[in-house]
Each structure stands twice: as C-alpha cells, then as structure tokens.
Amino acid sequence: MNPLQPFSPPTQGTPSDFLPALNHMNADHQPSLRAIVQNHLSLPRPPQSAQLTTIDSKGFEVEYEMMESFWGAKRRSGVRIGWKGKGEEGEVRVQGGGKEVRERMVRLVKEAEAGRNKKYPILYSPPPDLPISLLLLTFLLYISKPSHTPTSLYNSPQALKILHEGIPFLLKYLGIAHVVEALGMLFWSLLRRGASPGVALLWAATTLPVGFPLFFRFKQLNPSAKLQDKGVKPKSQ
C-alpha cells in the first residue's frame, strides 16, 4: 500500500444502516479507534492515526498507521475486529441503527483503555526541519561577518547595516529564545512524557537550532497515551 495515499474511503461492504455510525466514529472518535487497535493487537504504543473503513453486524475494519521515524515510511495496516467483548463466547452480532452499535463501541473502548499499554518508551528521530534550520543558521552567520560581505554591497550603507548589525541582533535574541525552548523541551519530555535522560537530551539539543516547532514533531512521533475523543471532556472526580 502506498504510504503517501490518503486513507481508503468507506467500502461498499458497509450496509446503509451502519454508515451513520461509521461516519460518526471517524469524525469524532478517532482516539477511541486508536485505543481499540492498540489493545486488540497488543501494540507497544497507539497508532498515529486510525479510521474505520467498513462496519457491519459482525464487526468492523480499521485502517491504521504506525511511525517510528520521520525518515522511514509510515507502516499502514488494516485489522478486522469483532463485536465480542472480554469474557464473551462465540460470535456476537449487532443490528444497525445506532443504539446497539454505540453500546458495543463504548464497551470495546472501555476494555481497550483498561487493557492497553499506556507507558511506552519515547522515541527520538532527527526531524526534517533540522537540516534546513542548520543550513539557514550557517548561512546567516556566514553573511553577517564583514569579511564575507559581497563587494557589491559596499555602495549600500543600509544593506551593510542590516548585515552587520541587524542579523547579529536577530541571531542573539533568537538564540536566547531557542535556549529557553530547549530547556522547556528537556523538562517536558523528561518529567511530563517520561523520556529517558538520553532521549530527552537529544530532543533538547535538536530544539536549539529548530525551536518551538519541534514540540509538534515530538507529538507527531510520540502520540500521547491519553487518547481523548473530540469534544469529550473528562469527567470531574
């Protein structure tokens, strides 16, 4: 399967009375689908994404993606899951229309949350932004030095001022901001996400040239163990 293609649309094997449930789950409950897939397949971590492709009286099919590096292709797979819950014997069938499907989905989600692994090792991978950031910083440092100023600019005092004063000023305060962001990444990945000290240091070091966008890359590679559905607020204790 081509990893660059979007998820497959719902197949024609879905009866019409199950389509509302399929569309609702894909629109508002993708985190629940990711939890169900992780628990059903005993995956070490939740998949990056999951989507129902078909649903019927016997169960449903989910297409999901796993990613362990920014430089490797996402692994896309599909799995067929039945309606049978924990402790039930034999095949379980449901009727379309909504209520019974919803009750079965809620049961499977609760079982998935109780059974799936929520403490998984944090991964590190150099992000695609890193080479670009390093090249840009190297270029700015190079042209800001008077010895590297093109002779054609000596007739333009304003351009020289930007090169010799503006760029160093920008780099200085950008560097301060990135150091603060790197410290934030270090403590966040170490204390909040449970990364090992070595992995946390790698993420922090990469934040120095890349900056705040690396937080989004971190979450992309290491999805949160707290899978919360769209528009669903946790109940107060």
N, C-alpha and C positions, 0 to 999 in steps of 0.2 A: 504493500500500500504506500502510495506517495505521501511522505510526511508533510509536504507543502500543501496538499489539498485540504479544504475545509472538511469538517465532519460531514458524514453522509446524511442526506435528508431522511426523514422517517420513511421506512419501506412500505410497500403496498401491502405487506402482510399484516399491518395493524388494522383491525376491524374499526369501523367508523365510530362505534360507541366507546372505544378506548382512546381515540385521538385527543379529546379534551384533556384526559389525564396525562398523555404523553407531552402535549404542548405545555401544560401547567408545570410538570416536573422539570422540563428543560428550561423554562423561563424563570422559575422562582426557586427551584430546589436542587440546583447542580451540586452544592456542597453535600447534600444528603446522598446524592448518587455517588459522589466520590467516596464517601464513608462506606456505603454499601459495597462498592467494588473492592475497596481496600480490605474490608473484613471478609468478604466472600472468597477472595483469592489469597488471603493472608499476606498481603503486600507489606513490606517494611515501612512504607510511607504512603500517604494518599497520592493518587494521581494528580497531575496538574490540571486536568480537565476531564469531564465525563458527560456523556449525552445519551439519552435514550434514542435508539433507532427504531425499535418496534416494541409493542406491548400487546399481549393478548390474554386469554383466560388461563393459560398455563404458566405465564411468566413474562419476562421482558429481556431485551438485549441492550447492552450498554457498550458504547464505543468510548475508549478512554486513552489518554496519553500519559506517558511517563518520560521524564527528562532527568538525566544525571549529569549533564554537562551542556554548556552553551555552544560547544563546538561539534557535538555529535547530533545526529538526527533524533528527533523525538520518536520513542517507541510507541506505535499506535496499535492497539489490540481491541478485540471485542470479546464479550463474555455473555453467556446466556444464564440467567438467574431465575429460578422458580419461585413460586409464592410460598413455598413451605418454610415455616418458621422453625426456630430451635425447639427440639423435642417433639415435633410433629412427625407422623409416619405417613408414608405413601405420598401420592401426588395430590397437590392442592390446586383447585381451580376456583376462579373468581368470575363474577359477572361484570360486564361493562356498565357504565353509567355513572360511576364516581365514588359512591359511598364505600363499597366493598374494596375497591382498589385503594382508596385513601387509607382505610383501616389497615390493609395489608402493608402498604408502604410505610406507614407510621411504625408498625411492628418491626419491619425489617431495619428501619433507621435506628430504632432504639436498641435492637440487638447488635447492630453494627457499631454504635457508639460504645456499647458495653464491652465488645469483644476486640475491636481493632487496636493496633499499636499506636499510642499517642506520644511515645518517647523514642524518636528516631534520630540517628546521627545527622548533624548538619553538614551539608556538602559545600565544597568550595570549587569554583571553576573561574578562571580568568574571563571576565565579561568581554563582549565585542567592543565595548566602549573604551577599554584600556589602551589598545594600540593607538587609537585616534587621539585620545587625551594626551598620551605621551608625546606623540608627534606634534600636536598643537603647542604643548608647553615648550618642547625643544625649539620649535620654530620661533615662538615669541621671545624666548631667552636669547636666541641667536641674533635676531634682528634688533634687539634692544641695546646691544653692545655697540658703542661708537665705531669700533674697528671693523664692524660688519655692515656699516651703513652704506648703501649704494651711493656712488658719487653723484648720481643724477639728482639726489635729494638735497644736496648742499645748497642749492639755489632756493630751497623752500624752507624757511625757518619754522613755519608752523608744522610741517611734516617732521622735521628734526625734533621739535619739542615733544610731539606725540611719541616718537620712537624712543627718545632718551629719558623722558620724564613720565609720560602717560602710561606706557606699557609696564615699566618697573613698578609704578604705583598700583596698577591693576593686579600685577602678579603678587605684590606684597599682601594686599588685602584678600585676594583670592586664596593665597596660601594660608592665611590665618583662618579663613572660613573652612577650608578643607581640613586643617588640623583639628578644629573643633568637631567637624563632622566625622573624622576618623576616630576620635575618642568616643563619640556617641555610638558609632558602629561597633567599636570594641566592647563597650559595656552592654550595649543592647544585645549583640549576638551572643555574648558570654553569659550574661545574667538572665536575660529575658527569653532567649531562644535555646539556651543550653548547649552552645557550640563548645568544642574542646578549645583549650587555650591556643593551640597551634592554628586551628582553623579560624578562630576569632581574630588572631593577629594577621592572618592572610587577608581577611576581609577588610580589616582596618587599614593595612598597608595599601590595598588597592583603592581605598576611598581617598587617599591623599591626592592622586592625580585625577581621579574620576569625579569625586564629590558626591553630593546628595543623591543623584540618580542611581547610585549603586544600591541604595536601600530597596529600590523597586526590583533590581536584578536579584538581590538576596531573596526577596519574597517569591520571585518567579521560580527560582531554583529550589527553594525550601518552603513549600506551602505550609501555612500554619496548621498545627494539629487541631485547632479549634475551628471546626467546619460549621459555620452558621449560615443558614439559608437567608436569601434576600428578603428584607422586610420583616424578619422574625427577630424579635428582641428576647434576650434571655430572661427567664422569669426571676423575679426578685425572691431572695430567700426569706 
